[in-house]
Amino acid sequence: VDHASPNRFGAENPTYILFLLYKIPTPKVGKVVGILYNRNKMYVGFSAPNLLGDAWSTEDNINLEIPYYLYAGYRFFASRFEEILINPSILSKYVSGAPAQFDFNTIVSYKNKIEVGAGYRTNSSINLLAGLYLSDHLRLIYNYNQMLRDAPVQTTHGIILSYRLGTGFKNRGLASN
């Protein structure tokens, strides 16, 4: 493969495309460590994806730093009738050599039927979401993200359809224990 060729990334060089696919590091079992403590009103979690960094890389010139995530949130009802559940949360991310990043989010759910939320990522973006519980097991969410800085993609939209097994979303509120 001629690495200096201007066509090395094009479709006219299928050998190099296969070479790239072979050389891209892929997730391996055992590379992620995480823990979640989830109780009645609060939850705290920690994870370290890519725990082995570049240890399994097929290239010597790849230096992958390990990101560390800390996640915490609190659930409470806004009224004594337990119809409106408020869930503020924070996600912090630390990678060596980069500034710490924080996401501040709040989701408000009404009777486990409809939810709205908003969030802010430090110096980066704002996001909004709206969700609808189609059944006890099926939820549809629309999300919108607006970058606050110059970025190749300024605005994104997303649709998420999630299915939950077991009792589903029926008992999303606070546990009775």
C-alpha positions as CSV (number, residue, x, y, z in Angstrom):
1,V,0.0,0.0,0.0
2,D,1.4,3.4,-1.0
3,H,0.7,5.5,2.2
4,A,1.8,8.7,0.5
5,S,-0.6,8.4,-2.4
6,P,-3.4,11.0,-2.4
7,N,-5.8,8.2,-3.5
8,R,-5.0,6.0,-0.5
9,F,-8.4,6.8,1.2
10,G,-10.5,6.5,-2.0
11,A,-12.6,3.7,-3.3
12,E,-10.0,3.1,-6.0
13,N,-7.9,1.5,-3.3
14,P,-9.9,-1.4,-1.8
15,T,-6.7,-3.0,-0.4
16,Y,-6.2,0.1,1.8
17,I,-9.8,0.1,2.9
18,L,-9.5,-3.5,4.0
19,F,-6.2,-2.5,5.7
20,L,-8.0,0.3,7.6
21,L,-10.8,-2.0,8.7
22,Y,-8.3,-4.5,10.0
23,K,-6.3,-1.9,11.9
24,I,-9.2,0.0,13.6
25,P,-9.2,-1.0,17.3
26,T,-12.4,-2.7,18.2
27,P,-14.0,-3.1,21.6
28,K,-13.0,-6.3,23.4
29,V,-14.6,-8.1,26.4
30,G,-13.1,-6.9,29.7
31,K,-12.2,-3.4,28.5
32,V,-15.0,-1.7,30.4
33,V,-15.3,-1.4,34.2
34,G,-18.3,0.1,35.8
35,I,-20.5,0.1,38.9
36,L,-24.0,1.5,39.6
37,Y,-25.6,2.1,43.0
38,N,-29.3,2.6,42.4
39,R,-31.6,3.1,45.4
40,N,-35.0,4.5,46.1
41,K,-34.3,8.2,45.5
42,M,-30.7,8.4,44.3
43,Y,-28.2,6.7,42.0
44,V,-24.4,7.0,41.6
45,G,-22.3,5.3,38.9
46,F,-18.7,5.2,37.8
47,S,-17.3,3.7,34.6
48,A,-14.0,3.5,32.7
49,P,-14.5,2.4,29.1
50,N,-11.5,1.5,27.1
51,L,-9.8,0.6,30.4
52,L,-6.8,-1.0,28.6
53,G,-6.2,2.2,26.5
54,D,-4.0,1.4,23.5
55,A,-2.7,-1.9,24.9
56,W,-4.6,-4.0,22.3
57,S,-4.0,-1.6,19.4
58,T,-2.4,-3.0,16.3
59,E,-0.5,0.2,15.7
60,D,2.4,1.5,17.7
61,N,1.6,5.2,17.1
62,I,-1.9,5.1,18.7
63,N,-2.2,6.7,22.1
64,L,-5.6,6.2,23.6
65,E,-6.3,7.9,26.9
66,I,-8.8,6.3,29.3
67,P,-11.9,8.4,29.9
68,Y,-13.5,8.2,33.4
69,Y,-17.2,8.9,34.0
70,L,-19.0,9.7,37.2
71,Y,-22.8,9.8,37.1
72,A,-25.2,10.8,39.8
73,G,-28.9,11.7,40.1
74,Y,-31.8,12.2,42.5
75,R,-35.5,11.4,41.9
76,F,-38.3,13.1,43.8
77,F,-41.9,13.9,43.3
78,A,-43.0,17.5,42.9
79,S,-46.4,16.9,44.6
80,R,-47.9,14.7,47.3
81,F,-50.0,13.0,44.6
82,E,-46.8,11.5,43.0
83,E,-47.8,12.5,39.5
84,I,-44.8,14.6,38.6
85,L,-41.4,12.9,39.0
86,I,-38.3,15.2,38.7
87,N,-34.9,13.7,38.0
88,P,-31.9,16.0,38.0
89,S,-28.6,14.4,37.2
90,I,-25.0,15.2,36.5
91,L,-22.4,13.4,34.4
92,S,-18.7,14.2,34.7
93,K,-16.1,13.1,32.3
94,Y,-12.3,13.2,32.9
95,V,-9.6,12.4,30.3
96,S,-6.0,13.0,31.0
97,G,-4.8,16.1,29.2
98,A,-8.3,17.5,28.6
99,P,-10.4,19.8,30.6
100,A,-13.1,18.1,32.8
101,Q,-16.5,18.1,31.2
102,F,-19.8,18.2,33.0
103,D,-23.4,17.5,31.8
104,F,-26.2,18.9,33.9
105,N,-29.6,17.4,33.0
106,T,-33.2,17.4,34.3
107,I,-36.1,15.2,33.2
108,V,-39.6,15.8,34.3
109,S,-42.1,12.9,33.9
110,Y,-45.9,13.3,34.3
111,K,-47.7,10.1,35.4
112,N,-45.1,8.0,33.5
113,K,-47.0,9.0,30.3
114,I,-45.0,12.0,29.0
115,E,-41.7,13.5,29.8
116,V,-39.6,16.5,28.9
117,G,-36.0,17.3,29.7
118,A,-33.2,19.7,29.2
119,G,-29.5,19.6,29.6
120,Y,-26.3,21.6,29.3
121,R,-22.8,20.4,28.6
122,T,-20.1,22.8,29.9
123,N,-19.0,25.2,27.1
124,S,-20.3,22.9,24.4
125,S,-24.0,22.3,23.9
126,I,-27.6,22.4,25.1
127,N,-30.1,19.6,24.6
128,L,-33.8,19.1,24.8
129,L,-35.9,16.0,24.8
130,A,-39.6,15.0,24.7
131,G,-40.8,11.5,25.4
132,L,-44.0,9.6,25.2
133,Y,-44.7,6.3,26.9
134,L,-46.7,4.3,24.3
135,S,-47.3,1.4,26.7
136,D,-45.9,0.0,29.9
137,H,-43.0,-1.4,27.9
138,L,-42.5,1.0,25.0
139,R,-41.2,4.6,25.0
140,L,-40.6,7.0,22.2
141,I,-38.2,9.9,22.7
142,Y,-37.2,12.8,20.4
143,N,-34.0,14.7,21.3
144,Y,-32.5,17.9,20.0
145,N,-28.9,19.1,20.5
146,Q,-27.5,22.5,19.6
147,M,-23.8,23.2,19.7
148,L,-22.7,26.4,21.4
149,R,-19.2,26.4,19.7
150,D,-18.0,25.9,16.2
151,A,-18.3,22.3,15.2
152,P,-18.8,20.4,12.0
153,V,-22.4,19.5,13.0
154,Q,-24.2,22.4,14.8
155,T,-27.6,20.8,15.3
156,T,-28.7,17.2,15.7
157,H,-32.0,15.5,16.0
158,G,-32.7,12.0,17.2
159,I,-35.5,9.5,17.7
160,I,-35.2,6.8,20.2
161,L,-37.5,3.8,20.6
162,S,-36.9,1.8,23.7
163,Y,-38.5,-1.4,25.0
164,R,-38.1,-2.5,28.6
165,L,-38.6,-6.1,29.7
166,G,-40.2,-7.2,33.0
167,T,-42.5,-4.7,34.5
168,G,-41.4,-2.2,31.9
169,F,-41.7,1.5,32.7
170,K,-44.7,1.0,35.0
171,N,-42.8,1.3,38.2
172,R,-40.3,4.1,37.1
173,G,-41.0,6.2,40.2
174,L,-39.7,5.7,43.7
175,A,-39.7,2.3,45.1
176,S,-42.0,1.6,48.1
177,N,-39.2,0.3,50.3
